[in-house]
């Protein structure tokens, strides 16, 4: 996302076929330490959560090139190389995901810098945004769209504005997507492309970028396909050109961040919105039990993860709804069951049957209401 929408919060080749490799490109975005790429174990890893929360971000000493995100950054580099781009974004650790306005670089949240921090994030927020390889790749492609927009000043082009809308439009505090609209691609969650013109572009670029993306087939007959064709043409035009904006500036990097992790999470939790999922708490209680009343039983969240592929295939087949909407509802219930500390209190077979009925009801409730409001 761009800096204006930071959260306290998925192709074919170019018009001339497989693009040739340019003779030169911008250097990679991760600076290496002068002495060695190998670092000693971080001293804070053994600390308990309460002690860890009292650390300042500047105490963490994270390094991108030795972090768990390094393979994902290498994969992104290969995707950009395959497309023939001379441009490469630069990266740094910060408190959250964002791409600063006017800067062709990407801030990556600190909790992706070490498994210990990811565990803390899950305990505090009940999820880790970008915490698996597929999710991380999707977010990086999205943020690269923002960085590319900044590097080439794409939003100034008339056809860009005609396709996505004016980037100068103020970011809303909340947005209400049309969940059945075919004018937007479906990539990140919460119908994020509908939140703002710059997010629409970043999402469209993210769908286009992967080497094996089937965007022509996936969006056949959708008005969103026109945007994808425009992105395909635009990228063929600019990919071999050096970007006009080459700043390597970093914004709000951890090394100069004196805020504690406790202060960060206090603010993040205060700004989080749980009202959407909480609407279905009573229905969840009909399927699962409370951990405090059923000690030692397996978690509901873990159970949902186990049966998720089978349930989603069946829900898509029965409901005839888009897999994106089905996945959204399942993920929403998974997160909420984790927040409520629910467990499987009865038979797994009966629980799976009741969970399917619950998810089916929620899906049709979503379609009936038609609109949900989400915070940016």
N, C-alpha and C positions, 0 to 999 in steps of 0.2 A: 504494500500500500504506500501511497505517498505520505510525506510528512504531515500533510493536512488531515489525514484520516487515521493516524496511528491508533492502534487499539490498546486499551488497557487490557484489548482482544488478540478442469481439471482441463500426419501432415505431409501434407505433401511437400515436395521440394519446390524451389523457386521456379519462376516461369521459364527459365532456360535449362531446366533439369538440375542435376546435382551441381551445386556451385563449386567453382574451382577454389583451391586454397590460396588465399592472398599471400604475397611474398613476405609481408610483415604485418604484425598486429600490435595492439597495445600490450604492454607487459601485464602479467597476471596480477590479480588484485590483492594477494596476501603477502605482506612483507615478512621476510625471514629474519630471525635473530642473527646478529653478527657472529656470534660464537658458534652455535650449534643448533640443529633442529631438535635435538634431544633435550628434554627438560626433566629435572628431578620431580618426584611425586609432589603434588601440591599439599602443603602442610595442613590445610583446613579440611581435607577429605574425611578424616576420622571424626570430626566434630559432630555432635548431636544437632538436631534441627534448631533448637533454641539458641545454641551458641552460634550456629551458622547464620541465623537471622540477624545477629548483632554485628556481623561483618559489614564493612563498607564495600561497595562494588570495586573501588580502587585497590582493595586488598586481594582480589581474586587471582590476578596475574594470569589470565587466560591467554592462550595463543591459538589462533585459527589453524595454523598449519599442523598442529599436533592434536587437534580436537576431533570429536566424532563427526563434525560437519565437513571435514576435509574431503572425504570421498564424494560427497554430494557436490562440492564446489568443483572438483575435478570432472565430474559427470557433466555439470553445466558447461564447463569450458569445452568439453568435447562436442556438446550439442551446438554451441555457438560456432565452433570450428567447422562442423559439418555444414552449417548454413552459410559459411563463408564470411562471417563477420570479422572485421578488424577490431571492433569494439569489444572491450571486456570491462565489466563493472569492477570496482574495488569493494572490499568487505572489511567490516570491523565488528567487534562485539559491543553491544549497548544493552539497555534495559529491555527493549522490545524490538519487534520487526518494524522497520520503516525505511523509506527512501526519501532523503531530504529534498525539498523543492530546489531545483536548479543544480543538484549534485548527482553525477552519474555513478553513484555508489549505493551500497546496501548495508544497513545495520542489521545484525543478527542477534537475537536475544541470548543473554548470558547463559540461560539454563541449558542451551544446546552445546555449551562449551565443555561440559563434563557430566558423566552419568550421575554423580552425586547431586549436582544442581538440578538435573532433570527429575530426580526422585523428590526433591524438595518442591519443585514446581507442581508435580502431580499431587503431592500431599496438600498443598495450599490451594490449587486451582482445579484439581480433579481431572486435569488433562494437560498434555504437553503439546503445544501448537508446533507442528513440524517434528514431532517426536518419533516418527517412523520414516523410512526411506521414501516411500511414495508421497507422503504428505509434504515432507521437506522439499522434494524435487518440485512439487507443484507450487509451493510458496516461492521458491527461488526463481522459477520461471516468471511468476507474476511480478515479483519485485524487479527482475531484470527488465520487464516491460516498462516499468516506471523509469529505471535508470537509462534505458535507451531513449525514452521520450525526452528526458533531460539532456542527454548527450547530443541529440540531433535536433532538439527544439521542435519536435514533431507537432506538438499541439498548436503551433503557429500556422500550420498549413490549412488552407481552406477546406480541402477534401477531408482532412482529419476531423475538423470541426463539423462538417456536414455529416460525417459517418457516426461520430460519437457524441457530439455536442460540445459546447464551449467549456474548456478547462477552467475558465474563470468563475464558473458557477460555484457558489459557496457550498462547502461541505455541510450536509445536514447533521444534526445531532442524532437523528434516527432516520431510517428509511423503511418504506413499506413495499416490498417487491411484489410483482405480479407472478405468482408461482407457476402459472401455466404459460407465461409469455415465451414466444419463440424468437423474439427480437434480440435476445442476449445469449451468449454461450453459458454453459454450466461447467464451472471448473472448481473454484474454492467454494466453501459452504455458504449458506445463507443467501444464495442468489446475489453474490457480492458484486457482480457486474452491473447490477441495477442501482448501485448506491451513488455513483458519480461518473461523469464522462471519462475521467482519467482511469478509474477502476474498470470501466467497460473496455477501454483500450488494453490495459494491462492483462485482463482476463482473456481477451481475444488473442493477444500475442502469446500468452501462455499455452493456449490450446493449439496454436499454430506451430510452436517451436519444436516439439519432440520429433525426433527422426522418424518414428513409426506412427505418428499421429494420423488418424483417418478422418480428418476434419471434413473433407468433402463428402464422405459417406455419412458421417455422424450427423451432419447438419443439412443434409439434402432436403430441400423444400422449406427450410427455415429462413425467415428474413435475416437472421444473424449470419447466414452464409455470405451475404454481400460484404459484411465487415471483414470476414476472414479472407475473402478474395482481395479486398483492399490492402489488408496487412501483408498478404503474400506479394502483391505488386510493390508496395512501399519498401518492404525489406529487400527485395531484389534490387531496388534502386539505390539503397543507402549502404548495403552491407560491406561493400569494398571501399567506401569512402571514410577517411579519418573523421571522427566526430568533431564538430566545432567546439564543444565544451569538453575539456579534458581535465578538469579539476579533480584532484585526488583528496579533497578535503574530507575530514571525518567530523561527525556531529554527535555530541553527547557520548563520546567513547568512554568505556569503563575506567580507563586509566586515570581520568580526571573527575570521576563521579564519586563524590563524597557521601552520597546517600547510603543508608544501610538497607540490607535486603528486607528487614522488618518494615521500614518505612515504605519501601516499594510495594510490598504485598498489602500493607494497610490501605494504601491508595488504590491499588488494583482491585481489591475486594470491595471497597466502597463504591467503585464505579461499575462493578459487574452487574449484569441484568439476568436474574434467574426467573423472572415472572412467566416467561413463555413455557418453559418446561414444568414449572410448579403447578400449572393449571391441571396437570394430569397426575398429581401425586396420589389422589384417592384411588385411581385405577391401578397405579403401580402397587399400592398396598394390598390390592386384591390378588395380585400375582405373587408377590414376594413378601417375606417377613423382615422384621427389624433385627439387626445383629445383636442388639442388647437383649432381645427376647429369645434369640436362637443362637447362642454362642457356639462357635466351632463349625457352623455351617458354611458352605462355599458362597462366595460373594455373587450377588446378582450380576454385577458388571462383568465378572469373569465368565459367567454362564452365557450372558448375551453375546460376548465376543466369540465364544465357542460355536454357538448356533447361528450366528449372524449370516454367514454366506448362504446357508440353506434357507433361512427365513426370508432373506431379501430376494432370492430367486423366486420363491413361492409367492411373495407379496407382489412382485412385479408381474408375474404371470396372472395372478388372480385379479389384481386391481387395474391392470393395463396402464398404470401410471409410470412416469419416467423414473428410471433407477436413481437419478439425482434426488428426487423428492423422497423416495423410499429410504435411501441412505441417510438423508437429513433427519427423518423421524427416528430411525433406529439409533443414530448417534446421540440425538437429544435424550432419548430414554436411557441410553447407556450412561451418559454423564450424570443424569439426575439420580439414577439408582446408586451411583458411586457417592454422590453428595449426601444422599439419605442413608448411606451405609446399609443397604438392603442385602438380604441373603436368600438363597434357595432353601425354603423351609420344608418343602414337601417333595413329592415324586418329580424327578426330572422330566419324565414324559408328560405328566399333567401340566407342569410349569411351562414347558415349551408350547404346548397347545394353548394354554391361557395367554401366554405372551404373544403368540401369533394373533389371537383374537383382539388383544389390546392394541397391537400395532396397526391392525387393519382398521379398527375404529378411529384411531387417531389420524390415520391417513385420510380417511373420508371426511373427518372433521376439518382437517386442513383445507381440503378441496372445497368443502361447503362454505367455510368462512372466506376463503380466497385470498386473504391478506393477513400477513403477520408483520409486526413492527420490530425492527432490530436496531440496536445501538451501534454507532460507528465509533 
